[in-house]
Amino acid sequence: MLTPKMKTILKIAAPAAAFVLTVSLFGAALYNRNRKIRELRSQLESQGISVEESTAEESVYEPTTVNHHYDRRGYKILLSDDTFGQIWLPVLSDVPLSEHPTDRMVQQRNGRVLSFDEAGNLNAMTGIDISSHNPVSDWDAVKADGIDFVMLRVGYRGYGVDTGTLKTDDKFREYYKGAKKAGLLVGAYFFSQAITEEEAVEEAQLTAKQLEGCELDFPVAYDWELIFHDTKARTDNVPVDVLTDCTLAFCQNIESFGYRASFYQNKRTSLFKLDLPRLKEIPFWLAEYGDGPTYIYNYDMWQYSCKGTVAGISGEVDLNLCFRDYSKEGDPVISLPAPEDALRPGETLPAETTDTTGTSGTTDTTGTTVETTASEGAA
Protein backbone atom coordinates (compact mmCIF):
# COMPACT_ATOMS: atom_id res chain seq x y z
CA MET A 1 0.00 0.00 0.00
CA LEU A 2 1.39 3.45 -1.01
CA THR A 3 1.94 5.95 1.74
CA PRO A 4 0.89 9.63 1.30
CA LYS A 5 4.56 10.59 0.85
CA MET A 6 5.06 8.02 -1.91
CA LYS A 7 1.90 9.26 -3.66
CA THR A 8 3.26 12.84 -3.63
CA ILE A 9 6.59 11.71 -5.11
CA LEU A 10 4.83 9.80 -7.89
CA LYS A 11 2.60 12.80 -8.60
CA ILE A 12 5.64 14.99 -9.13
CA ALA A 13 7.82 12.44 -10.90
CA ALA A 14 5.24 11.12 -13.37
CA PRO A 15 5.00 14.26 -15.57
CA ALA A 16 8.79 14.61 -15.60
CA ALA A 17 9.22 10.99 -16.62
CA ALA A 18 6.65 11.43 -19.36
CA PHE A 19 8.51 14.50 -20.70
CA VAL A 20 11.84 12.67 -20.73
CA LEU A 21 10.24 9.70 -22.54
CA THR A 22 8.67 12.05 -25.15
CA VAL A 23 11.99 13.77 -25.83
CA SER A 24 13.75 10.43 -26.11
CA LEU A 25 11.17 9.04 -28.57
CA PHE A 26 11.37 12.26 -30.68
CA GLY A 27 15.17 12.06 -30.74
CA ALA A 28 15.05 8.42 -31.79
CA ALA A 29 12.54 9.18 -34.57
CA LEU A 30 14.68 12.03 -35.87
CA TYR A 31 17.76 9.82 -35.83
CA ASN A 32 15.96 7.09 -37.80
CA ARG A 33 14.68 9.64 -40.35
CA ASN A 34 18.16 11.03 -40.98
CA ARG A 35 19.59 7.49 -41.24
CA LYS A 36 17.01 6.56 -43.88
CA ILE A 37 17.77 9.74 -45.87
CA ARG A 38 21.48 8.89 -45.86
CA GLU A 39 20.78 5.30 -46.98
CA LEU A 40 18.51 6.50 -49.81
CA ARG A 41 21.13 9.08 -50.95
CA SER A 42 23.78 6.35 -50.94
CA GLN A 43 21.62 3.99 -53.02
CA LEU A 44 20.87 6.69 -55.62
CA GLU A 45 24.51 7.71 -55.96
CA SER A 46 25.55 4.01 -56.36
CA GLN A 47 23.24 3.93 -59.39
CA GLY A 48 24.89 7.03 -60.89
CA ILE A 49 22.09 9.38 -59.98
CA SER A 50 23.36 12.72 -58.76
CA VAL A 51 21.67 14.11 -55.73
CA GLU A 52 21.90 17.94 -55.58
CA GLU A 53 21.94 19.84 -52.36
CA SER A 54 19.02 22.02 -51.50
CA THR A 55 18.96 25.23 -53.54
CA ALA A 56 16.92 27.17 -50.99
CA GLU A 57 18.57 30.53 -50.30
CA GLU A 58 19.69 31.21 -46.78
CA SER A 59 17.88 34.11 -45.14
CA VAL A 60 19.99 37.27 -44.93
CA TYR A 61 19.62 39.57 -41.94
CA GLU A 62 18.72 43.09 -42.96
CA PRO A 63 19.64 45.57 -40.18
CA THR A 64 17.21 48.36 -39.42
CA THR A 65 18.15 51.81 -40.71
CA VAL A 66 19.51 54.20 -38.08
CA ASN A 67 18.16 57.76 -38.22
CA HIS A 68 21.33 59.84 -37.89
CA HIS A 69 19.89 62.90 -36.17
CA TYR A 70 23.38 64.19 -35.30
CA ASP A 71 24.06 64.77 -39.01
CA ARG A 72 21.25 67.28 -39.29
CA ARG A 73 21.23 70.81 -37.99
CA GLY A 74 18.72 71.43 -35.25
CA TYR A 75 18.90 68.13 -33.42
CA LYS A 76 22.18 68.09 -31.50
CA ILE A 77 25.01 70.43 -30.60
CA LEU A 78 28.34 68.59 -30.86
CA LEU A 79 31.20 69.66 -28.61
CA SER A 80 34.62 68.35 -27.66
CA ASP A 81 35.36 67.45 -24.04
CA ASP A 82 38.71 66.60 -22.42
CA THR A 83 37.20 63.68 -20.48
CA PHE A 84 34.49 62.24 -22.74
CA GLY A 85 35.74 63.24 -26.18
CA GLN A 86 32.82 64.25 -28.36
CA ILE A 87 29.70 65.13 -26.37
CA TRP A 88 26.31 66.50 -27.36
CA LEU A 89 23.59 68.80 -26.09
CA PRO A 90 19.97 68.95 -27.24
CA VAL A 91 18.96 72.08 -29.15
CA LEU A 92 16.53 74.27 -27.22
CA SER A 93 13.33 74.64 -29.22
CA ASP A 94 12.38 77.97 -27.60
CA VAL A 95 15.65 79.85 -28.27
CA PRO A 96 16.00 81.47 -31.73
CA LEU A 97 18.63 79.94 -34.04
CA SER A 98 21.45 81.94 -35.60
CA GLU A 99 20.51 84.26 -38.45
CA HIS A 100 24.10 84.75 -39.61
CA PRO A 101 25.36 82.39 -42.35
CA THR A 102 29.06 81.79 -41.82
CA ASP A 103 29.69 81.34 -45.54
CA ARG A 104 29.16 85.11 -45.92
CA MET A 105 31.84 85.94 -43.35
CA VAL A 106 35.18 86.48 -45.06
CA GLN A 107 38.59 87.05 -43.53
CA GLN A 108 40.33 90.03 -45.13
CA ARG A 109 43.95 90.79 -45.96
CA ASN A 110 44.42 92.59 -42.64
CA GLY A 111 43.13 89.61 -40.66
CA ARG A 112 39.76 91.17 -39.87
CA VAL A 113 36.42 89.60 -40.77
CA LEU A 114 33.70 91.23 -42.85
CA SER A 115 30.15 89.89 -43.09
CA PHE A 116 28.02 90.31 -46.24
CA ASP A 117 24.33 90.10 -47.05
CA GLU A 118 22.89 88.47 -50.17
CA ALA A 119 23.19 91.73 -52.14
CA GLY A 120 26.90 92.03 -51.42
CA ASN A 121 26.60 94.83 -48.86
CA LEU A 122 28.10 94.68 -45.38
CA ASN A 123 25.56 93.46 -42.83
CA ALA A 124 27.75 94.15 -39.80
CA MET A 125 29.79 97.02 -38.40
CA THR A 126 33.35 96.52 -37.17
CA GLY A 127 34.15 97.43 -33.59
CA ILE A 128 36.52 96.97 -30.69
CA ASP A 129 36.20 96.60 -26.93
CA ILE A 130 38.89 98.10 -24.74
CA SER A 131 39.75 99.06 -21.17
CA SER A 132 42.59 100.76 -19.34
CA HIS A 133 44.74 97.80 -20.44
CA ASN A 134 44.64 99.14 -24.01
CA PRO A 135 46.68 102.36 -24.40
CA VAL A 136 45.00 104.68 -26.94
CA SER A 137 47.08 107.49 -28.45
CA ASP A 138 44.93 108.66 -31.38
CA TRP A 139 41.17 108.20 -31.61
CA ASP A 140 41.01 109.76 -35.07
CA ALA A 141 43.43 107.08 -36.28
CA VAL A 142 41.18 104.43 -34.74
CA LYS A 143 38.20 105.77 -36.67
CA ALA A 144 40.20 106.05 -39.90
CA ASP A 145 41.32 102.41 -39.57
CA GLY A 146 37.80 101.16 -40.31
CA ILE A 147 36.45 101.01 -36.76
CA ASP A 148 32.77 101.94 -36.43
CA PHE A 149 32.08 101.41 -32.73
CA VAL A 150 33.81 100.83 -29.41
CA MET A 151 32.66 99.11 -26.23
CA LEU A 152 34.37 100.72 -23.20
CA ARG A 153 34.84 99.07 -19.84
CA VAL A 154 33.13 101.07 -17.11
CA GLY A 155 34.39 99.02 -14.19
CA TYR A 156 34.93 95.54 -12.83
CA ARG A 157 34.75 93.29 -9.81
CA GLY A 158 38.22 92.00 -9.05
CA TYR A 159 39.61 88.51 -8.66
CA GLY A 160 42.91 87.21 -7.30
CA VAL A 161 44.34 89.65 -4.76
CA ASP A 162 41.37 92.00 -5.31
CA THR A 163 38.76 89.26 -5.27
CA GLY A 164 35.22 90.57 -4.86
CA THR A 165 36.23 94.25 -4.79
CA LEU A 166 34.30 96.71 -6.97
CA LYS A 167 36.51 99.05 -9.02
CA THR A 168 36.03 101.63 -11.75
CA ASP A 169 38.07 101.81 -14.96
CA ASP A 170 40.21 104.95 -14.63
CA LYS A 171 40.33 105.40 -18.42
CA PHE A 172 36.60 105.25 -19.09
CA ARG A 173 35.84 108.99 -19.07
CA GLU A 174 38.91 109.87 -21.12
CA TYR A 175 38.20 107.15 -23.67
CA TYR A 176 34.52 108.04 -23.86
CA LYS A 177 35.27 111.68 -24.71
CA GLY A 178 37.95 110.73 -27.25
CA ALA A 179 35.81 108.15 -29.01
CA LYS A 180 32.80 110.46 -29.19
CA LYS A 181 34.89 113.31 -30.56
CA ALA A 182 36.29 111.03 -33.28
CA GLY A 183 32.76 110.11 -34.38
CA LEU A 184 32.71 106.53 -33.10
CA LEU A 185 29.56 104.88 -31.80
CA VAL A 186 30.04 104.10 -28.11
CA GLY A 187 28.75 101.36 -25.82
CA ALA A 188 29.93 100.09 -22.45
CA TYR A 189 30.42 96.94 -20.43
CA PHE A 190 31.04 95.86 -16.84
CA PHE A 191 33.32 92.93 -16.05
CA SER A 192 31.49 90.90 -13.40
CA GLN A 193 32.52 88.37 -10.80
CA ALA A 194 29.15 88.40 -9.04
CA ILE A 195 28.14 85.30 -7.12
CA THR A 196 24.74 86.56 -5.93
CA GLU A 197 21.89 88.54 -7.42
CA GLU A 198 22.56 91.29 -4.87
CA GLU A 199 26.13 91.69 -6.11
CA ALA A 200 24.90 91.98 -9.70
CA VAL A 201 22.60 94.81 -8.61
CA GLU A 202 25.58 96.54 -6.94
CA GLU A 203 27.48 96.26 -10.21
CA ALA A 204 24.58 97.78 -12.14
CA GLN A 205 24.38 100.67 -9.67
CA LEU A 206 28.11 101.37 -9.97
CA THR A 207 27.87 101.22 -13.77
CA ALA A 208 24.96 103.66 -13.84
CA LYS A 209 26.84 106.06 -11.58
CA GLN A 210 29.88 105.99 -13.89
CA LEU A 211 27.66 106.59 -16.91
CA GLU A 212 26.05 109.75 -15.55
CA GLY A 213 26.17 112.44 -18.23
CA CYS A 214 27.14 109.96 -20.99
CA GLU A 215 25.06 109.47 -24.11
CA LEU A 216 25.60 105.92 -25.31
CA ASP A 217 24.84 104.68 -28.81
CA PHE A 218 25.22 100.97 -28.01
CA PRO A 219 24.04 98.84 -25.06
CA VAL A 220 25.66 98.34 -21.68
CA ALA A 221 26.84 94.73 -21.61
CA TYR A 222 27.07 92.42 -18.60
CA ASP A 223 30.37 90.58 -18.95
CA TRP A 224 30.49 87.74 -16.39
CA GLU A 225 33.41 85.34 -16.80
CA LEU A 226 34.96 82.24 -15.30
CA ILE A 227 38.60 82.71 -14.32
CA PHE A 228 40.33 79.53 -15.42
CA HIS A 229 43.85 80.57 -14.41
CA ASP A 230 42.74 81.32 -10.82
CA THR A 231 42.37 78.02 -8.97
CA LYS A 232 40.45 79.72 -6.15
CA ALA A 233 38.20 81.99 -8.21
CA ARG A 234 35.00 82.94 -6.38
CA THR A 235 32.94 82.27 -9.53
CA ASP A 236 33.96 78.61 -9.92
CA ASN A 237 30.84 77.08 -8.37
CA VAL A 238 28.11 79.57 -9.24
CA PRO A 239 24.99 77.51 -10.15
CA VAL A 240 23.17 77.92 -13.46
CA ASP A 241 20.10 79.52 -11.89
CA VAL A 242 22.19 81.97 -9.88
CA LEU A 243 24.27 83.07 -12.88
CA THR A 244 21.11 83.54 -14.90
CA ASP A 245 19.57 85.53 -12.03
CA CYS A 246 22.69 87.71 -11.88
CA THR A 247 22.52 88.38 -15.62
CA LEU A 248 18.85 89.32 -15.45
CA ALA A 249 19.38 91.45 -12.34
CA PHE A 250 22.16 93.48 -13.95
CA CYS A 251 20.34 93.93 -17.25
CA GLN A 252 16.97 94.81 -15.73
CA ASN A 253 18.52 97.32 -13.33
CA ILE A 254 20.61 98.92 -16.07
CA GLU A 255 17.42 99.34 -18.10
CA SER A 256 15.73 100.93 -15.08
CA PHE A 257 18.44 103.63 -15.24
CA GLY A 258 17.50 104.32 -18.85
CA TYR A 259 20.18 102.39 -20.73
CA ARG A 260 19.88 99.54 -23.20
CA ALA A 261 21.23 96.25 -21.78
CA SER A 262 22.94 93.23 -23.31
CA PHE A 263 25.04 90.36 -22.04
CA TYR A 264 28.41 88.98 -23.14
CA GLN A 265 29.46 85.36 -22.91
CA ASN A 266 31.65 82.80 -24.64
CA LYS A 267 30.08 79.88 -26.44
CA ARG A 268 30.69 77.05 -23.98
CA THR A 269 29.82 78.99 -20.84
CA SER A 270 26.58 80.17 -22.41
CA LEU A 271 25.65 76.58 -23.32
CA PHE A 272 26.65 75.04 -19.97
CA LYS A 273 26.01 77.80 -17.42
CA LEU A 274 23.07 79.93 -18.60
CA ASP A 275 19.34 79.25 -18.72
CA LEU A 276 19.09 80.67 -22.23
CA PRO A 277 15.27 80.62 -22.57
CA ARG A 278 15.12 83.14 -19.71
CA LEU A 279 17.56 85.45 -21.52
CA LYS A 280 16.39 85.17 -25.12
CA GLU A 281 14.83 88.66 -25.17
CA ILE A 282 18.14 90.35 -24.22
CA PRO A 283 20.66 91.17 -26.98
CA PHE A 284 23.55 88.71 -26.88
CA TRP A 285 27.23 89.48 -27.48
CA LEU A 286 28.94 86.20 -28.39
CA ALA A 287 32.65 85.51 -27.83
CA GLU A 288 33.94 82.69 -30.03
CA TYR A 289 37.36 82.72 -31.64
CA GLY A 290 38.22 80.78 -34.78
CA ASP A 291 37.45 80.71 -38.48
CA GLY A 292 33.76 81.43 -37.95
CA PRO A 293 31.09 81.21 -35.25
CA THR A 294 29.73 77.70 -34.72
CA TYR A 295 27.25 78.92 -32.09
CA ILE A 296 23.83 77.57 -33.05
CA TYR A 297 21.68 80.23 -31.36
CA ASN A 298 21.23 83.82 -32.46
CA TYR A 299 23.56 86.64 -31.40
CA ASP A 300 23.67 90.37 -32.11
CA MET A 301 27.39 90.96 -31.71
CA TRP A 302 30.32 88.61 -32.25
CA GLN A 303 33.76 88.99 -30.69
CA TYR A 304 35.91 86.94 -33.05
CA SER A 305 39.47 87.79 -32.02
CA CYS A 306 41.58 89.05 -29.13
CA LYS A 307 44.65 89.54 -31.33
CA GLY A 308 43.63 92.37 -33.65
CA THR A 309 45.69 95.45 -34.38
CA VAL A 310 44.21 98.92 -34.75
CA ALA A 311 45.95 102.18 -35.63
CA GLY A 312 46.16 104.52 -32.66
CA ILE A 313 46.08 101.70 -30.07
CA SER A 314 49.15 99.93 -28.68
CA GLY A 315 49.16 96.16 -28.45
CA GLU A 316 46.52 93.58 -29.32
CA VAL A 317 42.85 94.52 -29.40
CA ASP A 318 39.57 92.56 -29.30
CA LEU A 319 37.73 92.69 -32.63
CA ASN A 320 33.95 92.48 -33.04
CA LEU A 321 31.13 92.52 -35.57
CA CYS A 322 27.75 94.01 -34.72
CA PHE A 323 24.73 93.03 -36.83
CA ARG A 324 22.37 95.68 -35.44
CA ASP A 325 22.60 99.46 -35.50
CA TYR A 326 21.70 100.27 -31.90
CA SER A 327 22.12 103.99 -32.59
CA LYS A 328 18.91 104.01 -34.63
CA GLU A 329 15.29 103.51 -33.64
CA GLY A 330 14.27 99.85 -33.72
CA ASP A 331 17.86 98.53 -33.94
CA PRO A 332 17.71 97.91 -37.71
CA VAL A 333 19.93 95.37 -39.43
CA ILE A 334 23.11 96.76 -40.94
CA SER A 335 23.39 97.49 -44.65
CA LEU A 336 26.54 99.38 -45.65
CA PRO A 337 28.51 99.55 -48.91
CA ALA A 338 31.50 97.22 -48.84
CA PRO A 339 35.01 98.55 -49.56
CA GLU A 340 35.96 98.15 -53.20
CA ASP A 341 39.03 96.07 -52.34
CA ALA A 342 37.18 93.79 -49.90
CA LEU A 343 37.32 90.04 -50.40
CA ARG A 344 33.79 88.77 -51.05
CA PRO A 345 32.17 85.41 -50.25
CA GLY A 346 33.85 82.74 -52.36
CA GLU A 347 37.10 84.70 -52.60
CA THR A 348 40.05 83.64 -50.46
CA LEU A 349 43.61 84.72 -49.99
CA PRO A 350 46.48 82.46 -51.02
CA ALA A 351 47.66 80.55 -47.97
CA GLU A 352 51.06 82.25 -47.91
CA THR A 353 49.53 85.75 -47.78
CA THR A 354 46.77 85.14 -45.24
CA ASP A 355 47.20 87.20 -42.08
CA THR A 356 46.26 84.91 -39.19
CA THR A 357 46.64 87.54 -36.47
CA GLY A 358 42.96 88.33 -36.64
CA THR A 359 41.82 85.05 -35.13
CA SER A 360 42.68 82.86 -32.18
CA GLY A 361 41.48 79.61 -30.66
CA THR A 362 41.63 75.99 -31.75
CA THR A 363 39.12 74.08 -33.85
CA ASP A 364 38.45 70.51 -32.80
CA THR A 365 37.57 67.60 -35.08
CA THR A 366 33.84 68.26 -34.82
CA GLY A 367 34.23 71.76 -36.19
CA THR A 368 33.47 73.25 -32.79
CA THR A 369 35.78 76.03 -31.65
CA VAL A 370 37.45 75.61 -28.27
CA GLU A 371 37.40 79.10 -26.85
CA THR A 372 40.08 80.81 -24.84
CA THR A 373 38.43 82.93 -22.18
CA ALA A 374 39.40 86.58 -22.03
CA SER A 375 41.16 87.83 -18.92
CA GLU A 376 39.87 90.52 -16.57
CA GLY A 377 40.79 93.40 -18.83
CA ALA A 378 40.24 91.85 -22.22
CA ALA A 379 36.53 91.80 -22.77
C-alpha positions, 0 to 999 in steps of 0.5 A: 500500500502506497503511503501519502509521501510516496503518492506525492513523489509519484505525482511529481515524478510522473510528468517529468518521466513522461517529458523525458520519454517524449523527448527520447522518442522524438530524438530516436525518430529524428535519428531514424529519419536522418539514417534513412535519408542517408541510406537513400542518398547512398543507393541513388549515388551508387546507381549514378544518380546525382543528388543535388543539395538544397537550392533554398537561399539562406535568409539574410539579416537586414539591419534596421536603418539608423536615423542619424539625427546628429548629421542634421542641424537642429537636433544636436550640438556637438562639442569636444570634451577633455574627459568624454571626447565628443559630447552632445547637447539637445537644441533648445526649441524655444531659443532662436537659431542663428541668423548669420550664415558663416559662408558670408563671413570672409577674412580680409587681408588685414586679418579682420572679418567682414560679413556680407548680405545676399546683395553684397553689402556689409551686414555688420559694423566693425568694432573693438572693446577696450579698457585701461589695459589698451593704451589709446594714443589717437582716436582719429586714427582708430576711426580712420582704420575702419572702426565703427564702434567701441565698447568701453569698460566702465568698471569691474569686480576684481579677482585674485588679490582683489577678489570681490572688490568693486573698481572703476576703470580709470580710463573710461571717461577719457576714452569716452570723450575721445571716441565720441569726438572722433565720431565713433559709436560708443557702448559700455560693459562691466566685467562681473565676478558676481556670485549673488543677485545682490552683487549683480545689482551693486554692479549695475548701480556702480555702472549707472553712476559711472555713466552719468552724463554719458550718451551711449549709442550701443548697449551696456553689456554684462560681462560675467566670466569664469577665471580659469587661471585662478584656482580659487576663483570665487565664480567657480561654483556659481549655479546655473540659476544663480548666474542667470539671475545675476545676468537678469538682475544686472540687465533689468537694473541697467534698463531701469536707469534708462540704458539699453542692456545686453550680455556677453558670454563665450560659447561654452559657458553660455551653453553650460552655465546659462538658462538661455530661454530666460535670456532670449529677449536680451541682446547677446554678445557672443565671444567665439574665436576661430574661423567662424562662429559655430554657435547655433543660437542667435547673437547680435554681436560677435567677438571673433578675435583678441589679437587684432591690431588697430591704428592709434592703439598699442598692443593687441585689441579685441575685434567684433562685428555688430549686426544691429545698429543700436544707434537708430530707432528699432535697432535695424539690421546693418546694410553698408557699402563694402570697400571696393578692395574687400574680399567677397564670399567665395574669394580667399587669400592664397595661404602664404599671404593670409594674415592669421593675427585676426583670429585665435582659438583651436578648432576641434575635429567636430568643427566646434571652436574651443574658446580661450576665455578673455582675462579681466581686462580683455573683454 
